């Protein structure tokens, strides 16, 4: 995993328990700010499917 990834987090994040996202070549890297050593790497199609599901309200949070 490259050390120089530019992770972004939501402006709604008010604590250190946030989801962070970065682009890496053709993949998207997602991590929890409390555990940056355990990232999840998603392909762009996987990321788009997840993002579309979030925006469509498919997940029960």
N, CA, C and O atoms as a CHARMM CRD file, in Angstrom:
* protein
*
  244
    1    1 UNK  N      0.85300  -1.17200   0.00000 PROA 1      0.00000
    2    1 UNK  CA     0.00000   0.00000   0.00000 PROA 1      0.00000
    3    1 UNK  C      0.90300   1.24100   0.00000 PROA 1      0.00000
    4    1 UNK  O      1.75000   1.38900   0.88100 PROA 1      0.00000
    5    2 UNK  N      0.72800   2.11800  -0.96900 PROA 2      0.00000
    6    2 UNK  CA     1.53900   3.34000  -1.01000 PROA 2      0.00000
    7    2 UNK  C      1.29800   4.21000   0.22900 PROA 2      0.00000
    8    2 UNK  O      0.17700   4.29500   0.72900 PROA 2      0.00000
    9    3 UNK  N      2.33300   4.83500   0.70000 PROA 3      0.00000
   10    3 UNK  CA     2.24000   5.70300   1.88200 PROA 3      0.00000
   11    3 UNK  C      1.69600   7.08600   1.56100 PROA 3      0.00000
   12    3 UNK  O      1.24400   7.79500   2.46100 PROA 3      0.00000
   13    4 UNK  N      1.73200   7.48200   0.29000 PROA 4      0.00000
   14    4 UNK  CA     1.38300   8.85000  -0.07800 PROA 4      0.00000
   15    4 UNK  C     -0.04600   9.02100  -0.59400 PROA 4      0.00000
   16    4 UNK  O     -0.32400   9.95800  -1.34200 PROA 4      0.00000
   17    5 UNK  N     -0.93900   8.14100  -0.20900 PROA 5      0.00000
   18    5 UNK  CA    -2.32900   8.28700  -0.64600 PROA 5      0.00000
   19    5 UNK  C     -2.95900   9.51200   0.01600 PROA 5      0.00000
   20    5 UNK  O     -2.67600   9.81700   1.17500 PROA 5      0.00000
   21    6 UNK  N     -3.80100  10.19700  -0.72100 PROA 6      0.00000
   22    6 UNK  CA    -4.47500  11.39800  -0.23000 PROA 6      0.00000
   23    6 UNK  C     -5.86800  11.00400   0.26900 PROA 6      0.00000
   24    6 UNK  O     -6.83700  11.04300  -0.49000 PROA 6      0.00000
   25    7 UNK  N     -5.96500  10.62400   1.54700 PROA 7      0.00000
   26    7 UNK  CA    -7.24400  10.21100   2.11900 PROA 7      0.00000
   27    7 UNK  C     -8.09900  11.43100   2.42400 PROA 7      0.00000
   28    7 UNK  O     -7.61200  12.45400   2.90500 PROA 7      0.00000
   29    8 UNK  N     -9.39900  11.29300   2.12900 PROA 8      0.00000
   30    8 UNK  CA   -10.37200  12.33700   2.41700 PROA 8      0.00000
   31    8 UNK  C    -11.41900  11.77600   3.35900 PROA 8      0.00000
   32    8 UNK  O    -11.70800  10.58000   3.34600 PROA 8      0.00000
   33    9 UNK  N    -11.97800  12.64000   4.16700 PROA 9      0.00000
   34    9 UNK  CA   -13.07200  12.23200   5.04800 PROA 9      0.00000
   35    9 UNK  C    -14.19000  13.26600   4.96500 PROA 9      0.00000
   36    9 UNK  O    -13.97700  14.40600   4.55200 PROA 9      0.00000
   37   10 UNK  N    -15.34900  12.85100   5.35400 PROA 10     0.00000
   38   10 UNK  CA   -16.51500  13.71500   5.28700 PROA 10     0.00000
   39   10 UNK  C    -16.34600  14.94000   6.17800 PROA 10     0.00000
   40   10 UNK  O    -15.73000  14.86900   7.24100 PROA 10     0.00000
   41   11 UNK  N    -16.89300  16.04900   5.73500 PROA 11     0.00000
   42   11 UNK  CA   -16.89300  17.24900   6.57600 PROA 11     0.00000
   43   11 UNK  C    -17.85000  17.08900   7.75400 PROA 11     0.00000
   44   11 UNK  O    -17.81600  17.89200   8.68600 PROA 11     0.00000
   45   12 UNK  N    -18.69300  16.07500   7.72600 PROA 12     0.00000
   46   12 UNK  CA   -19.59500  15.79000   8.84100 PROA 12     0.00000
   47   12 UNK  C    -18.88900  15.05000   9.97100 PROA 12     0.00000
   48   12 UNK  O    -19.45200  14.90400  11.05600 PROA 12     0.00000
   49   13 UNK  N    -17.69000  14.58900   9.73800 PROA 13     0.00000
   50   13 UNK  CA   -16.94100  13.84200  10.74200 PROA 13     0.00000
   51   13 UNK  C    -16.46700  14.79400  11.83700 PROA 13     0.00000
   52   13 UNK  O    -15.72700  15.74300  11.57700 PROA 13     0.00000
   53   14 UNK  N    -16.90100  14.52600  13.04800 PROA 14     0.00000
   54   14 UNK  CA   -16.53100  15.38200  14.17100 PROA 14     0.00000
   55   14 UNK  C    -15.67300  14.65200  15.19700 PROA 14     0.00000
   56   14 UNK  O    -15.37500  15.19900  16.25800 PROA 14     0.00000
   57   15 UNK  N    -15.27700  13.43000  14.89000 PROA 15     0.00000
   58   15 UNK  CA   -14.46700  12.65600  15.83700 PROA 15     0.00000
   59   15 UNK  C    -13.35900  11.95200  15.06900 PROA 15     0.00000
   60   15 UNK  O    -13.16500  12.20400  13.87900 PROA 15     0.00000
   61   16 UNK  N    -12.64700  11.08700  15.73400 PROA 16     0.00000
   62   16 UNK  CA   -11.61400  10.30400  15.06700 PROA 16     0.00000
   63   16 UNK  C    -12.14600   8.97300  14.56300 PROA 16     0.00000
   64   16 UNK  O    -11.37000   8.15900  14.06200 PROA 16     0.00000
   65   17 UNK  N    -13.42600   8.73200  14.67900 PROA 17     0.00000
   66   17 UNK  CA   -14.03700   7.48700  14.21000 PROA 17     0.00000
   67   17 UNK  C    -14.71500   7.73700  12.87300 PROA 17     0.00000
   68   17 UNK  O    -15.94100   7.69500  12.77400 PROA 17     0.00000
   69   18 UNK  N    -13.91900   7.99500  11.85000 PROA 18     0.00000
   70   18 UNK  CA   -14.45400   8.38000  10.54600 PROA 18     0.00000
   71   18 UNK  C    -14.00900   7.41400   9.46100 PROA 18     0.00000
   72   18 UNK  O    -12.99600   6.72700   9.59300 PROA 18     0.00000
   73   19 UNK  N    -14.77900   7.37800   8.39700 PROA 19     0.00000
   74   19 UNK  CA   -14.39300   6.62800   7.20800 PROA 19     0.00000
   75   19 UNK  C    -13.59000   7.56800   6.31800 PROA 19     0.00000
   76   19 UNK  O    -13.97600   8.71600   6.09500 PROA 19     0.00000
   77   20 UNK  N    -12.47400   7.06400   5.81500 PROA 20     0.00000
   78   20 UNK  CA   -11.61800   7.84200   4.92200 PROA 20     0.00000
   79   20 UNK  C    -11.50300   7.10500   3.59600 PROA 20     0.00000
   80   20 UNK  O    -11.48500   5.87500   3.56100 PROA 20     0.00000
   81   21 UNK  N    -11.42500   7.86100   2.50400 PROA 21     0.00000
   82   21 UNK  CA   -11.40400   7.29100   1.16700 PROA 21     0.00000
   83   21 UNK  C    -10.27500   7.93000   0.35900 PROA 21     0.00000
   84   21 UNK  O    -10.03700   9.13500   0.44700 PROA 21     0.00000
   85   22 UNK  N     -9.57900   7.09700  -0.43600 PROA 22     0.00000
   86   22 UNK  CA    -8.51300   7.60000  -1.30600 PROA 22     0.00000
   87   22 UNK  C     -8.54000   6.83600  -2.62200 PROA 22     0.00000
   88   22 UNK  O     -9.00100   5.69600  -2.67900 PROA 22     0.00000
   89   23 UNK  N     -8.04700   7.46500  -3.67100 PROA 23     0.00000
   90   23 UNK  CA    -7.90000   6.80700  -4.96900 PROA 23     0.00000
   91   23 UNK  C     -6.49700   6.23500  -5.07300 PROA 23     0.00000
   92   23 UNK  O     -5.51900   6.88600  -4.70400 PROA 23     0.00000
   93   24 UNK  N     -6.40700   4.99600  -5.58400 PROA 24     0.00000
   94   24 UNK  CA    -5.11100   4.35200  -5.79500 PROA 24     0.00000
   95   24 UNK  C     -5.14900   3.67900  -7.15700 PROA 24     0.00000
   96   24 UNK  O     -5.77500   2.63100  -7.32000 PROA 24     0.00000
   97   25 UNK  N     -4.49000   4.27100  -8.12300 PROA 25     0.00000
   98   25 UNK  CA    -4.50300   3.75000  -9.48500 PROA 25     0.00000
   99   25 UNK  C     -5.93900   3.55700  -9.94200 PROA 25     0.00000
  100   25 UNK  O     -6.67700   4.53300 -10.07200 PROA 25     0.00000
  101   26 UNK  N     -6.35100   2.32300 -10.18800 PROA 26     0.00000
  102   26 UNK  CA    -7.71600   2.05800 -10.65100 PROA 26     0.00000
  103   26 UNK  C     -8.63700   1.61600  -9.52600 PROA 26     0.00000
  104   26 UNK  O     -9.78700   1.25600  -9.77800 PROA 26     0.00000
  105   27 UNK  N     -8.15300   1.63600  -8.29000 PROA 27     0.00000
  106   27 UNK  CA    -8.93500   1.17100  -7.14200 PROA 27     0.00000
  107   27 UNK  C     -9.26700   2.31500  -6.19100 PROA 27     0.00000
  108   27 UNK  O     -8.72000   3.41400  -6.28700 PROA 27     0.00000
  109   28 UNK  N    -10.17900   2.02100  -5.27600 PROA 28     0.00000
  110   28 UNK  CA   -10.54800   2.94900  -4.21300 PROA 28     0.00000
  111   28 UNK  C    -10.17300   2.27600  -2.89700 PROA 28     0.00000
  112   28 UNK  O    -10.48400   1.10600  -2.67600 PROA 28     0.00000
  113   29 UNK  N     -9.50500   3.02500  -2.02900 PROA 29     0.00000
  114   29 UNK  CA    -9.09400   2.50100  -0.72900 PROA 29     0.00000
  115   29 UNK  C     -9.96400   3.15800   0.33600 PROA 29     0.00000
  116   29 UNK  O    -10.08200   4.38200   0.38500 PROA 29     0.00000
  117   30 UNK  N    -10.57300   2.33100   1.19000 PROA 30     0.00000
  118   30 UNK  CA   -11.43500   2.80000   2.26000 PROA 30     0.00000
  119   30 UNK  C    -10.83400   2.31600   3.57400 PROA 30     0.00000
  120   30 UNK  O    -10.40600   1.16700   3.68700 PROA 30     0.00000
  121   31 UNK  N    -10.80500   3.19600   4.55700 PROA 31     0.00000
  122   31 UNK  CA   -10.28700   2.79600   5.86600 PROA 31     0.00000
  123   31 UNK  C    -11.02100   3.54300   6.96200 PROA 31     0.00000
  124   31 UNK  O    -11.66000   4.56500   6.71300 PROA 31     0.00000
  125   32 UNK  N    -10.92500   3.03400   8.15800 PROA 32     0.00000
  126   32 UNK  CA   -11.46800   3.69800   9.33700 PROA 32     0.00000
  127   32 UNK  C    -10.31900   4.48100   9.97200 PROA 32     0.00000
  128   32 UNK  O     -9.22300   3.94500  10.13900 PROA 32     0.00000
  129   33 UNK  N    -10.55600   5.71800  10.31800 PROA 33     0.00000
  130   33 UNK  CA    -9.47600   6.55300  10.84300 PROA 33     0.00000
  131   33 UNK  C     -8.87900   5.98800  12.12800 PROA 33     0.00000
  132   33 UNK  O     -7.71100   6.23700  12.42300 PROA 33     0.00000
  133   34 UNK  N     -9.66000   5.23500  12.89300 PROA 34     0.00000
  134   34 UNK  CA    -9.14000   4.62600  14.11800 PROA 34     0.00000
  135   34 UNK  C     -8.22400   3.43500  13.83400 PROA 34     0.00000
  136   34 UNK  O     -7.40800   3.06700  14.67900 PROA 34     0.00000
  137   35 UNK  N     -8.35300   2.83300  12.65200 PROA 35     0.00000
  138   35 UNK  CA    -7.56500   1.65900  12.28000 PROA 35     0.00000
  139   35 UNK  C     -7.01900   1.81800  10.85700 PROA 35     0.00000
  140   35 UNK  O     -7.39300   1.05000   9.97100 PROA 35     0.00000
  141   36 UNK  N     -6.15300   2.79000  10.62600 PROA 36     0.00000
  142   36 UNK  CA    -5.66400   3.04000   9.26600 PROA 36     0.00000
  143   36 UNK  C     -4.80800   1.90100   8.71400 PROA 36     0.00000
  144   36 UNK  O     -4.53900   1.85700   7.51300 PROA 36     0.00000
  145   37 UNK  N     -4.38400   0.99200   9.57000 PROA 37     0.00000
  146   37 UNK  CA    -3.54700  -0.12200   9.12400 PROA 37     0.00000
  147   37 UNK  C     -4.35100  -1.27300   8.54000 PROA 37     0.00000
  148   37 UNK  O     -3.77400  -2.28100   8.13000 PROA 37     0.00000
  149   38 UNK  N     -5.68500  -1.14100   8.49300 PROA 38     0.00000
  150   38 UNK  CA    -6.54100  -2.20300   7.95300 PROA 38     0.00000
  151   38 UNK  C     -7.45200  -1.66700   6.85000 PROA 38     0.00000
  152   38 UNK  O     -8.67100  -1.63300   7.01600 PROA 38     0.00000
  153   39 UNK  N     -6.87400  -1.25200   5.73700 PROA 39     0.00000
  154   39 UNK  CA    -7.68900  -0.67900   4.65800 PROA 39     0.00000
  155   39 UNK  C     -8.44400  -1.75200   3.86000 PROA 39     0.00000
  156   39 UNK  O     -8.06700  -2.92300   3.84400 PROA 39     0.00000
  157   40 UNK  N     -9.48800  -1.32400   3.22200 PROA 40     0.00000
  158   40 UNK  CA   -10.27400  -2.15400   2.31600 PROA 40     0.00000
  159   40 UNK  C    -10.06800  -1.58700   0.91700 PROA 40     0.00000
  160   40 UNK  O    -10.30500  -0.40200   0.68500 PROA 40     0.00000
  161   41 UNK  N     -9.63000  -2.42300  -0.01100 PROA 41     0.00000
  162   41 UNK  CA    -9.39000  -1.97300  -1.38600 PROA 41     0.00000
  163   41 UNK  C    -10.52600  -2.48500  -2.26400 PROA 41     0.00000
  164   41 UNK  O    -10.78100  -3.68700  -2.33200 PROA 41     0.00000
  165   42 UNK  N    -11.20500  -1.55500  -2.93400 PROA 42     0.00000
  166   42 UNK  CA   -12.33100  -1.88700  -3.80600 PROA 42     0.00000
  167   42 UNK  C    -12.00700  -1.49100  -5.23800 PROA 42     0.00000
  168   42 UNK  O    -11.35800  -0.47400  -5.48300 PROA 42     0.00000
  169   43 UNK  N    -12.46600  -2.30700  -6.17900 PROA 43     0.00000
  170   43 UNK  CA   -12.35900  -1.90600  -7.57900 PROA 43     0.00000
  171   43 UNK  C    -13.34700  -0.76200  -7.81000 PROA 43     0.00000
  172   43 UNK  O    -14.25700  -0.55400  -7.00800 PROA 43     0.00000
  173   44 UNK  N    -13.17100  -0.03500  -8.88800 PROA 44     0.00000
  174   44 UNK  CA   -14.11200   1.06400  -9.18100 PROA 44     0.00000
  175   44 UNK  C    -15.55500   0.56400  -9.32900 PROA 44     0.00000
  176   44 UNK  O    -16.46700   1.21000  -8.81300 PROA 44     0.00000
  177   45 UNK  N    -15.79500  -0.56300 -10.01600 PROA 45     0.00000
  178   45 UNK  CA   -17.17800  -1.05800 -10.08800 PROA 45     0.00000
  179   45 UNK  C    -17.74400  -1.42400  -8.70600 PROA 45     0.00000
  180   45 UNK  O    -18.92000  -1.17800  -8.43700 PROA 45     0.00000
  181   46 UNK  N    -16.92500  -2.00300  -7.84400 PROA 46     0.00000
  182   46 UNK  CA   -17.39400  -2.32700  -6.48300 PROA 46     0.00000
  183   46 UNK  C    -17.72400  -1.04600  -5.72700 PROA 46     0.00000
  184   46 UNK  O    -18.75400  -0.96800  -5.05700 PROA 46     0.00000
  185   47 UNK  N    -16.85500  -0.03900  -5.83100 PROA 47     0.00000
  186   47 UNK  CA   -17.08400   1.22800  -5.15200 PROA 47     0.00000
  187   47 UNK  C    -18.35700   1.89500  -5.66700 PROA 47     0.00000
  188   47 UNK  O    -19.16400   2.38800  -4.87900 PROA 47     0.00000
  189   48 UNK  N    -18.53900   1.91200  -6.99000 PROA 48     0.00000
  190   48 UNK  CA   -19.72700   2.54500  -7.56100 PROA 48     0.00000
  191   48 UNK  C    -21.00400   1.82700  -7.13200 PROA 48     0.00000
  192   48 UNK  O    -22.01900   2.47300  -6.87300 PROA 48     0.00000
  193   49 UNK  N    -20.96300   0.50400  -7.05300 PROA 49     0.00000
  194   49 UNK  CA   -22.13500  -0.25200  -6.59300 PROA 49     0.00000
  195   49 UNK  C    -22.44400   0.08400  -5.13400 PROA 49     0.00000
  196   49 UNK  O    -23.60500   0.27500  -4.77500 PROA 49     0.00000
  197   50 UNK  N    -21.42300   0.15500  -4.30300 PROA 50     0.00000
  198   50 UNK  CA   -21.61100   0.50000  -2.89300 PROA 50     0.00000
  199   50 UNK  C    -22.14200   1.92000  -2.74900 PROA 50     0.00000
  200   50 UNK  O    -23.10300   2.15900  -2.01800 PROA 50     0.00000
  201   51 UNK  N    -21.52100   2.85000  -3.44200 PROA 51     0.00000
  202   51 UNK  CA   -21.93100   4.26000  -3.37400 PROA 51     0.00000
  203   51 UNK  C    -23.37400   4.44100  -3.86900 PROA 51     0.00000
  204   51 UNK  O    -24.16000   5.17000  -3.26400 PROA 51     0.00000
  205   52 UNK  N    -23.70200   3.77800  -4.95600 PROA 52     0.00000
  206   52 UNK  CA   -25.07700   3.87100  -5.48600 PROA 52     0.00000
  207   52 UNK  C    -26.08100   3.32300  -4.47400 PROA 52     0.00000
  208   52 UNK  O    -27.15600   3.89300  -4.29000 PROA 52     0.00000
  209   53 UNK  N    -25.72700   2.21600  -3.81900 PROA 53     0.00000
  210   53 UNK  CA   -26.58900   1.65100  -2.79000 PROA 53     0.00000
  211   53 UNK  C    -26.79100   2.59300  -1.62500 PROA 53     0.00000
  212   53 UNK  O    -27.90000   2.71100  -1.10400 PROA 53     0.00000
  213   54 UNK  N    -25.73400   3.26500  -1.21100 PROA 54     0.00000
  214   54 UNK  CA   -25.85100   4.25800  -0.12300 PROA 54     0.00000
  215   54 UNK  C    -26.79500   5.37900  -0.52800 PROA 54     0.00000
  216   54 UNK  O    -27.70300   5.74000   0.22000 PROA 54     0.00000
  217   55 UNK  N    -26.57600   5.92300  -1.70900 PROA 55     0.00000
  218   55 UNK  CA   -27.39300   7.04900  -2.16800 PROA 55     0.00000
  219   55 UNK  C    -28.85100   6.65600  -2.37400 PROA 55     0.00000
  220   55 UNK  O    -29.74600   7.49100  -2.24100 PROA 55     0.00000
  221   56 UNK  N    -29.09200   5.38700  -2.69900 PROA 56     0.00000
  222   56 UNK  CA   -30.45900   4.90900  -2.93100 PROA 56     0.00000
  223   56 UNK  C    -31.14500   4.46600  -1.63500 PROA 56     0.00000
  224   56 UNK  O    -32.32300   4.11100  -1.64600 PROA 56     0.00000
  225   57 UNK  N    -30.41100   4.48900  -0.52600 PROA 57     0.00000
  226   57 UNK  CA   -31.00500   4.09800   0.76000 PROA 57     0.00000
  227   57 UNK  C    -31.18400   2.60100   0.90700 PROA 57     0.00000
  228   57 UNK  O    -32.08500   2.15900   1.62100 PROA 57     0.00000
  229   58 UNK  N    -30.34700   1.80700   0.25000 PROA 58     0.00000
  230   58 UNK  CA   -30.48900   0.35200   0.30400 PROA 58     0.00000
  231   58 UNK  C    -29.99900  -0.26200   1.60500 PROA 58     0.00000
  232   58 UNK  O    -30.29100  -1.42300   1.89200 PROA 58     0.00000
  233   59 UNK  N    -29.26000   0.50400   2.39100 PROA 59     0.00000
  234   59 UNK  CA   -28.69900  -0.03700   3.63100 PROA 59     0.00000
  235   59 UNK  C    -29.47200   0.47300   4.82600 PROA 59     0.00000
  236   59 UNK  O    -29.85300   1.64200   4.86800 PROA 59     0.00000
  237   60 UNK  N    -29.70500  -0.37700   5.78500 PROA 60     0.00000
  238   60 UNK  CA   -30.45000  -0.01900   6.98700 PROA 60     0.00000
  239   60 UNK  C    -29.46700   0.33600   8.08600 PROA 60     0.00000
  240   60 UNK  O    -28.92600  -0.54700   8.75200 PROA 60     0.00000
  241   61 UNK  N    -29.23500   1.63700   8.27900 PROA 61     0.00000
  242   61 UNK  CA   -28.30600   2.10000   9.31100 PROA 61     0.00000
  243   61 UNK  C    -29.05300   2.63400  10.49000 PROA 61     0.00000
  244   61 UNK  O    -28.44000   3.07100  11.46400 PROA 61     0.00000
